[in-house]
Structures are given as structure tokens and as C-alpha cells.
Amino acid sequence: MYIRKTTRIYKGKTYTNHLLVESVQTPKGPRQRTICSLGSLEPGPAEDWLALAHKLESGLHGQESLPGSGTEIRELSQKASKGKKRTAATGSAMTVEPDRITMEEPREAGPVHAGHQMWRQLGIDAILRRAGLSERACTLTEAMTLNRLICPLSEHAMPDWIRRTAMGDILSEDFSGLYDEALYRNLDRLHPNRERIERELAEQEKTLFDLDDTVYLYDLTSTYFEGQAKANPQAKRGYSRDKRGDCKQVVVGLVLDRDGFPKAHEVFDGNMQDRRSLDRMLDALEKRTGKKPGATVIVDRGMAFDENLEQIQKRGMHYLVAGLQPERNQWLDELEDDEGWEQVVRTPSPRNPFQKKSRVEIKRQQKGEVVYILCRSEGRQEKDRAIRETHEAKLLRDLTKLQQRVAKGRLKKEDKIQQAIGRLMERYARVARYYQIAYDSGQQQLSWKELADKKAIAQKLDGSYVLKTDRQDLTADEIWRTYILLTRVEDAFRDMKSPLMERPIFHHLEHRTQTHIFLCVLAYHLLAAIEHRFLQAGIHTSWWTIRQQLITHQVATIVLPTTHGRVLRIRKATTPEPLHRQIYATLRITSEVMKPVKTWHLETASDEKKLKL
């Protein structure tokens, strides 16, 4: 005789029953005959079932009494029904030694769970599979992106971090044998698929969040390398936004929509000028989103040259830019005239209701087909004055040093002296324009003179700026508020450089550098989606705050030694706290991090066989 397991599905629920059967010979061959039904025996250890069958067989043949006068049968057959009335079936099926209960392998789960569920909402796995990536590559890409989102590390340190979190439990993946080489290879697989992934992801987000695609915000930043990066032709020295002129760098261009979601990005050479990047960026945007005639492109004054405006208009798009310095000078009389100004109503941030907003005034002017918005800002006036005075002090200090070098004969060649003057005028262009610098080769003397009239104009223009656009349908207030959206690109760069740790770059190969930046952008998609969910709920917060609040939600293994010499291990998440549940509800994701995994272990060291329940 032996025990056979049967299952039956009724109203979507699976019921398990165990039968005591024996094999009998019939004219049609051996058949099984049911002796009796034992109910469900699953709560008990499986290795006891065969022993029970042998005892029942001996009792039925009169060789010995039925085991325990039915006690063992009742214990095994009634455990399932008792388990339904208790918190857990296993609780009614065994006796646990409470003094020996322990917990093992606690792992951080909350931030990983939030990132993983948002990854699923955005459908990134499906996008990666359509791009031809294998299941393993999809899993590694998600793990690398979540690392960028939660605790950015190098590929060398990433495997250990993955094993220190509940990543393996949540993704149902064994990362015990993961090494950095697999991650480097995954960067190589991702590189040729970046454009397609970015295009499909942008379209998915537009549908999921009902995003507006009539406004595009474009800006650039730089990110520097550790080391010489000689194998990367894009690594060059140029204007460093990170104040690291001693390091090679690349320039990163990023386009966002008005809600702050990335639409396209490009990696340029480290010495790329802002104005030279716009045409290439518009081409990249068109590949990702298609042609968008009538959309408005917003850029700062570094891309406000006539050639840039033509590049935007020839694609059937509108522009909104900050005017260059000479254009601001043209409106000096209007800026000084106190008539016709309107004050912009600015509300404090919900995160800081006591914040005092600086006063901003705007005035609309028209010249041909171009609309100009003259702006005066109290806060910017103080900032402009401080910057101008700082640059002026530095210019005079460096001019004095150069004058001393010339006087002491350490710099004699006139061409070298003129080059040094040119470098100073380029470095301090904001203030050098109202200084006249001259070198007398006969007397070998360097001198300079302040141009008081030009300096007076600069002082009057402190705190003022000019916006211009070809949009005739917008009011002055709408134009100003639309341009201010450009600060979202600055916020995106700040997030990518700080929480997502885009810099410094340790990769020295061009394609891996580009893919590293792509992973940072991919992580920013998750960050933007998470923060957008909270904004939809009227909650103004940041991913950094959410991440800190979720750290306490963990996964651990509960070890339950029994009096029968066996150990039950239950791998499960801790019960989410009310704050955790609130975050998950806002993100519209489940609070269940993982399905509990139960395993039986023999307590003796000689037998380590696991019996999965």
C-alpha cells in the first residue's frame, strides 16, 4: 500500500486530498484500489507519509494494531482542516521550540520593490524583449537600473550590493554567482538598442500618464572622467559645469516634456558648444518621437543664436528662448521705464508653504513677428550683482598677476602676452567688456582702464532678462511660466548627478560610457514616474525621501526548529508599516513584496536535503 495525492479545482480554489491505495491484479492488468481517504497530509513532513502507509497496511492485515488508535491518522489528516482555522497551516501541524526561533538573512526590500513594480508598470521588460534581449539580459538590465535608482555603485561593486538586498527574492533570480564581467557584457548588449528602448519607453509613458507632447525642454550638462580615458574619442576637455576643468569630460544633452519625463538624450564630445548641439539633438528627438509640427522647443541663451532659431523653425516648430546680452541692451529704456509692468503671481512650494518668493515683473513687447518679454527679478538682481562683482574681483586679481609677470620679465614675447590677455577676457567675459586692456610693447607695460559708461549699463541691467518667442497666441504670463519649465531639466541633471550618481565616469570605452549614461537616464525614468504618481495624488515629495522611508521594509528568513528534529524555514517579507502601505497605495502597487517560500530541513548535519512545501 502507499499514499497517492489528488487535487481538485472548485470555484477557482485548489483542494488537495491523500488516498490510501493498494495495487490489485485485474484481467486488464494492475489497478489501484482505494482503501480510504486520509484528507490532506501536506502540513506534515512528507517523509512520514510512507511510514504511515506501512503501519496502516500492517494493521489492516492483523499484524499490528492501527497506529496510535487512529491518533497518527487524525494528526495527519486533520492538519489541513485545522490550518484553515488558524493563521498558518503549518502552525497547527507541528510543535515549535520558541526559545530556538531565529531570523536569518534580513535584506532591504522596500525601495527594490517600489522600483521593480514601477519597472513593471512601464512595461520595460516587454520593451527589452522586443529589442531582442534574452530573459537573463532583461533581468540584469533591471538589476543594474535599480542599483542606479537606489544605491549607485560601479559594476565591480554592484554584485555584492545586489546580494545584500532582496533583489534575488523579488526578481526570483539567483544572483549568488553574479560577477562584474556579466554586467560589463550586458552593457555591450544594451548599447545598440538604446534608441529603440528610449523611443518605445517614451511612447509607453505618454499613454500611461496621458502626457503632453507639445512642449520640449532642452539643455546640456557635462560629466567628467576619472583617469585619462584615452580609449574614448569623445573624452575631451571643455567647459566644465562640474568645476572640474582638470578632467576630461563628455557633454550630455537631455530633452524632457513639460511633465519632466525624458524624451531623448545624446552624448556629445567633451568640447561641444551648446549652439552646435541643437541640430543633432533635434534630429535625435525626431527619431524618438516623430515629427511634431507646432510643438514648442525651449532652450537657454546658449542656443539662442539666429542659426539655432532657424534650425527649430525649419522643422515646423516654435521656439522660446532667453535673449542674448546684446538683445537685452536694446531694451534698456523699456527696462528702466516703470510703466506697463505686471507682477507675476507666484505661489510657494507645497513642500515649503512659508517660502517667500522673490518679486518678478514682466512686460510684453512686439517687434515684427517676434514677441519679447522683458523681465525684472528682485532675487536675480542680487544674484547678478554678486556674480558680476565676484568676476570683476577675479579679473582684476589676474590682471595684476599678469602685470607683475610682465614687469619682472618672466613674460616677454608680445604674442604670448596678447594670448594671456585674450584668455582672461574669455574667462571673465561677463565683466571684461567694460574694461579696456592694453599692452605697450615699447615700455613693456600692461595697463587697463574701466569703461564707466558700459559698467553703469551693466549695473542697470542687474536682475533683468529678455525672453523671445514666435508664439503669438500666448500671454506674457504664459510665456514666462512656460520658459520657467526649463528648470525641470536642471532638476533632472541634479538628480542624475547626485542620487543617481552619473558622475564621475570610470568607464574608458566609448560605448560603455554611453551605455552608463543611458542606464542613468533609464533610472531617471523610474524616478520621474514615482514622483509623478505622488504629484497626481497631490503629494509633493522626492524619491530620496521615499527611499529612506521604505528602507525599513525588509525580507528575512524565519527559522522554526520543531520538536521532531526538523527545521522549517520561511522566507518572507516583514509586515508593511502604515507608512509603507500608504506609499505603495500612492504608487498603485501591491504591498506584497514576495510570496512566502517554505522549506523543511533535517536538523542533523549529515542530511541537508530540503523538502519544499
Secondary structure, 3 states (H helix, E strand, C coil): CEEEEEEEEECCEEEEEEEEEEEEEECCEEEEEEEEEEECCCCCCCHHHHHHHHHHHHHHCCCCCCHHHHHHHHHHHCHHHHHHCCCCHHHHCCCECHHHCEEEEEEECHHHHHHHHHHHHCCHHHHHHHCCCCHHHHHHHHHHHHHHHHCCCCCCCHHHHHHHECHHHHHCCCCCCCCHHHHHHHHHHHHHHHHHHHHHHHHHHHHHHCCCCCEEEEEEEEEEECCCCCCCCCCECCCCCCCCCCCCEEEEEEEEECCCCEEEEEEECCCCCHHHHHHHHHHHHHHHHCCCCCCEEEECHHHCCHHHHHHHHCCCCEEEEECCHHHHHHCHHHHHCCCCCEECCCCCCCCCCCCCCCCEEEEEEEECCEEEEEEEEHHHHHHHHHHHHHHHHHHHHHHHHHHHHHHCCCCCCHHHHHHHHHHHHHHCHHHHCCEEEEEECCCCEEEEEECHHHHHHHHHCCCEEEEEECCCCCCHHHHHHHHHCCHHHHHHHHHHHCCCCCCCECCCCHHHHHHHHHHHHHHHHHHHHHHHHHHHCCCCCCHHHHHHHHCCCEEEEEEEEECCCEEEEEEEECCCCHHHHHHHHHHCCCCCCCCCEEEEEECCCCCCCEEEC
